[in-house]
Amino acid sequence: MDGTADVVVIGFGAAGACAALEAAAAGASVVVLDRFAGGGATALSGGVVYAGGGTGQQVEAGITDTPEAMFSYLKHEVRDAVSEATLRRFCEDSPKMLAWLEDQGVPFDASLCPFKTSYPTDDYYLYQSGSEDAVFDHSGPSPAPRGHRTKAKGTSGRVFFARLAEATRRAGARIMTQTRAEELITTDGRVTGVRCRTLTGLPRTLHGVLSKAGAKPWIYYPPLGKKLFALAEWLERRFARPITVTARRGVVISAGGFIADRESVRQLGPEYRGGLALGTPGDDGTGIRLGVAAGGKTARMDKISVWRFITPPSALQRGVLVDSAGRRFGDPTRYGAAIGSEIIQRDGKAWLLIDDDILRVARAQVTTQAAPFQRWQVRYLLNRGMVTAPTIEEVAAKAGIGTPQNDSTQPFGTPPYSLINVSVRAGFGYPCPMLTLGGLVVDEETGQVQGVPGLYAAGRSAVGVCSESYVSGLSLADCVFSGRRAGQHVAKEARC
Ligand SMILES: Cc1cc2nc3c(=O)[nH]c(=O)nc-3n(C[C@H](O)[C@H](O)[C@H](O)COP(=O)(O)OP(=O)(O)OC[C@H]3O[C@@H](n4cnc5c(N)ncnc54)[C@H](O)[C@@H]3O)c2cc1C
């Protein structure tokens, strides 16, 4: 069952599907390999794509946005993760990128969310998914909402990926699932193929059942998810047979990040302990390591996006963040990844101080603002994770932290006061999701792994637009941008 194609793509998530689609559109024959059934973190995701500059949905919703306004905000987040020229191209191409996704069958919608949230309810599909309000002063027009959630109930990544997968198959790419890439083949300094191990017969069926059943528990209930995947891995070790797939033009690595490599994450610091690994067991860093073994370099491997959401309910944004000494820090109106990053710098410990007025408004917002999967978080924030007392001194003593000091710019408000524990390891029902952002260094014009002919990388296996900091939708947007770029350029390589 060994094979040959112009382009071999390792990993069938958002980046891999987009690379395969563009390579096929350019006339290349394409084989896509995936260790599991495909979908990766993409299919489990919220399906939010950060896009702007005047997308069809923004125009329909009556929102004014320009590539310049999008660039001006994103440069605060992206900083030097990519060059200004690349970020500009990302913003200028953004409306076309979203239209391209729609052409592949991914549905979006212009229903605008009227409140600030970390993820809108099923009534809304366009929302402000970043920290735009916190970054800009309020003298000019309101910042444009750019979170484009795939139109589907629940967490929409399932539909986002399903539509891309169908389009990839329609484009003629051959998808080889349950086939794990283990080594790159290099000929005369150029990457020309992949050594893999693939499953067939009954072990393949069992492996499929186990990995499908284990995907969500692996994130949300790791004791069960890990057991199911340990069995799947055993099947791989025991029954997978070696095959070689030759790439006449080149190979694209789009095998996700390394959040499943707990040892590497642990080495970055004890404050990351207890976070929720946002991905799949495929995010074990193999893709990145394959690139390094072929001569590639990595960057930003210490960048982990830690999401600490305090909305919904949106009233909680009016609270005050304090550390274990009671010192104020950060800005609760910012996106959860920015708050998470500040908490990590404080040994992973933080509390949100709110007054009685905020608490009453927050409670009233629950039914309209919280999606079903956010109910646990809301229950934690407004009940189990909170202590209340008539004075600031008493509530701080109850929480076991230093006493916060009053401040004329943001006074404490009406008693009684409540402190909500928003630490990384706050407690059951309020996990802190984490995602790795670093990866292989690529040429920003082409997506080629720097210094390695015939090898390309995309998505979370590569350094990209979201590799400095994440706002909701920026990873998928980068996967589409970098996946398409890699697919277009690898297809132009001379055949060898
Ligand atoms: C619950 C959740 C919600 C999220 N919500 C959002 C959101 O709304 N918006 C957003 O922008 N981001 C979101 N993210 C992050 C985003 O989903 C990921 O960063 C993104 O999907 C990564 O895409 P990718 O193509 O790089 O990798 P993946 O989608 O993970 O695909 C990689 C594929 O490679 C395969 N693979 C790995 N190793 C090998 C190997 N050796 N051989 C063959 N195949 C291999 C894996 O099986 C996997 O299918 C979310 C993540 C999660 C988990």
The ligand as an SDF file (V2000), in Angstrom:
LIG
                    3D

 53 58  0  0  0  0  0  0  0  0999 V2000
  -12.0580   22.9550   22.5050 C   0  0  0  0  0  0  0  0  0  0  0  0
  -11.2680   23.8340   21.5800 C   0  0  0  0  0  0  0  0  0  0  0  0
  -11.8220   25.0350   21.1420 C   0  0  0  0  0  0  0  0  0  0  0  0
  -11.0930   25.8510   20.2720 C   0  0  0  0  0  0  0  0  0  0  0  0
  -11.7200   26.9260   19.7040 N   0  0  0  0  0  0  0  0  0  0  0  0
  -11.0700   27.6460   18.7610 C   0  0  0  0  0  0  0  0  0  0  0  0
  -11.7550   28.6340   18.0110 C   0  0  0  0  0  0  0  0  0  0  0  0
  -12.9750   28.7960   18.1060 O   0  0  0  0  0  0  0  0  0  0  0  0
  -11.0230   29.3680   17.1290 N   0  0  0  0  0  0  0  0  0  0  0  0
   -9.6800   29.1830   16.9390 C   0  0  0  0  0  0  0  0  0  0  0  0
   -9.0680   29.9160   16.1770 O   0  0  0  0  0  0  0  0  0  0  0  0
   -9.0280   28.2070   17.6140 N   0  0  0  0  0  0  0  0  0  0  0  0
   -9.6890   27.4180   18.4700 C   0  0  0  0  0  0  0  0  0  0  0  0
   -9.0480   26.3910   19.0890 N   0  0  0  0  0  0  0  0  0  0  0  0
   -7.6680   26.1110   18.6950 C   0  0  0  0  0  0  0  0  0  0  0  0
   -7.6620   25.4930   17.2910 C   0  0  0  0  0  0  0  0  0  0  0  0
   -8.7270   24.5520   17.1920 O   0  0  0  0  0  0  0  0  0  0  0  0
   -6.3460   24.7920   16.9560 C   0  0  0  0  0  0  0  0  0  0  0  0
   -5.2600   25.6170   17.2850 O   0  0  0  0  0  0  0  0  0  0  0  0
   -6.3180   24.4740   15.4610 C   0  0  0  0  0  0  0  0  0  0  0  0
   -7.4710   23.7160   15.1170 O   0  0  0  0  0  0  0  0  0  0  0  0
   -5.0670   23.7080   15.0810 C   0  0  0  0  0  0  0  0  0  0  0  0
   -5.2230   23.2680   13.7450 O   0  0  0  0  0  0  0  0  0  0  0  0
   -4.0830   22.4400   13.0420 P   0  0  0  0  0  0  0  0  0  0  0  0
   -4.5470   22.1790   11.6600 O   0  0  0  0  0  0  0  0  0  0  0  0
   -2.7650   23.0850   13.2300 O   0  0  0  0  0  0  0  0  0  0  0  0
   -4.0260   21.0850   13.8890 O   0  0  0  0  0  0  0  0  0  0  0  0
   -5.1580   19.9920   14.1610 P   0  0  0  0  0  0  0  0  0  0  0  0
   -6.5020   20.4610   13.8090 O   0  0  0  0  0  0  0  0  0  0  0  0
   -4.9570   19.4860   15.5380 O   0  0  0  0  0  0  0  0  0  0  0  0
   -4.7850   18.8480   13.1340 O   0  0  0  0  0  0  0  0  0  0  0  0
   -3.5650   18.1460   13.2400 C   0  0  0  0  0  0  0  0  0  0  0  0
   -3.7910   16.7210   12.7790 C   0  0  0  0  0  0  0  0  0  0  0  0
   -2.5040   16.0910   12.6810 O   0  0  0  0  0  0  0  0  0  0  0  0
   -2.6320   14.7390   13.0580 C   0  0  0  0  0  0  0  0  0  0  0  0
   -1.3030   14.2280   13.4160 N   0  0  0  0  0  0  0  0  0  0  0  0
   -0.5450   14.5470   14.4870 C   0  0  0  0  0  0  0  0  0  0  0  0
    0.6350   13.8840   14.4440 N   0  0  0  0  0  0  0  0  0  0  0  0
    0.6140   13.1430   13.3050 C   0  0  0  0  0  0  0  0  0  0  0  0
    1.5390   12.2450   12.7060 C   0  0  0  0  0  0  0  0  0  0  0  0
    2.7280   11.9880   13.2480 N   0  0  0  0  0  0  0  0  0  0  0  0
    1.1820   11.6340   11.5390 N   0  0  0  0  0  0  0  0  0  0  0  0
   -0.0280   11.8730   10.9530 C   0  0  0  0  0  0  0  0  0  0  0  0
   -0.9290   12.7190   11.4970 N   0  0  0  0  0  0  0  0  0  0  0  0
   -0.6150   13.3470   12.6430 C   0  0  0  0  0  0  0  0  0  0  0  0
   -3.6280   14.7700   14.2040 C   0  0  0  0  0  0  0  0  0  0  0  0
   -4.2440   13.5040   14.3690 O   0  0  0  0  0  0  0  0  0  0  0  0
   -4.5920   15.8780   13.7620 C   0  0  0  0  0  0  0  0  0  0  0  0
   -5.7320   15.3500   13.1050 O   0  0  0  0  0  0  0  0  0  0  0  0
   -9.7580   25.5180   19.9110 C   0  0  0  0  0  0  0  0  0  0  0  0
   -9.2020   24.3170   20.3510 C   0  0  0  0  0  0  0  0  0  0  0  0
   -9.9670   23.4490   21.1320 C   0  0  0  0  0  0  0  0  0  0  0  0
   -9.3990   22.1070   21.4890 C   0  0  0  0  0  0  0  0  0  0  0  0
  1  2  1  0
  2  3  1  0
  2 52  2  0
  3  4  2  0
  4  5  1  0
  4 50  1  0
  5  6  2  0
  6  7  1  0
  6 13  1  0
  7  8  2  0
  7  9  1  0
  9 10  1  0
 10 11  2  0
 10 12  1  0
 12 13  2  0
 13 14  1  0
 14 15  1  0
 14 50  1  0
 15 16  1  0
 16 17  1  0
 16 18  1  0
 18 19  1  0
 18 20  1  0
 20 21  1  0
 20 22  1  0
 22 23  1  0
 23 24  1  0
 24 25  2  0
 24 26  1  0
 24 27  1  0
 27 28  1  0
 28 29  2  0
 28 30  1  0
 28 31  1  0
 31 32  1  0
 32 33  1  0
 33 34  1  0
 33 48  1  0
 34 35  1  0
 35 36  1  0
 35 46  1  0
 36 37  1  0
 36 45  1  0
 37 38  2  0
 38 39  1  0
 39 40  1  0
 39 45  2  0
 40 41  1  0
 40 42  2  0
 42 43  1  0
 43 44  2  0
 44 45  1  0
 46 47  1  0
 46 48  1  0
 48 49  1  0
 50 51  2  0
 51 52  1  0
 52 53  1  0
M  END
$$$$
